[in-house]
């Protein structure tokens, strides 16, 4: 069975343009759905965060209206509660990528606050990309790609990717308040080839060993693809 590293944000808030602390963390279904898909198939998941802090779920992502009803919200909560790995994460600085068969990054606004600037996250993403081993990143987690730049250059330049769109950021009411927008910055500062699907619908892009998903609904699609690749 395979061993998969989940690189998860440790942030609890994101500072907006006006200095407001916006409560955040990781997005529930982006962790829970791939975690369940992988562990149900017998694979092992290990979690790592900046400084080994315990990841914080964005409470908004457990609201029934955000996940298609009360039953879905309760199921996500149960998966997260059962995931012991979330309570004892490794420090990113201690991770040895050769111990893992694949790497996955769930989103939520948390990565916009910490992983985008985290040198260890940048180093690990660069190593994983250049190793040719599977790298899966969903929603806001491509923010971590910004941390791979050295003197303005990223190994992700020219890769086909997707991520949470500026239009979706407008849809959640944060575009005008955000200090920066993910789609805009990965295109302008990394030089990726960007594509997208309709807002809120699953959309996945695969380019060599890099697989990216647009939004929360794409996380399960990435989980299924991970399962196919790891078989």
Beta strands, then each sheet from edge to edge (+ up, - down):
strand 1: 3-7
strand 2: 13-15
strand 3: 21-23
strand 4: 44-49
strand 5: 90-91
strand 6: 102-105
strand 7: 134-138
strand 8: 160-161
strand 9: 193-194
strand 10: 204-207
strand 11: 210-213
sheet 1: 5+ 4+ 1+ 6+ 7+ 11+ 10-
sheet 2: 2+ 3-
sheet 3: 8+ 9+
end
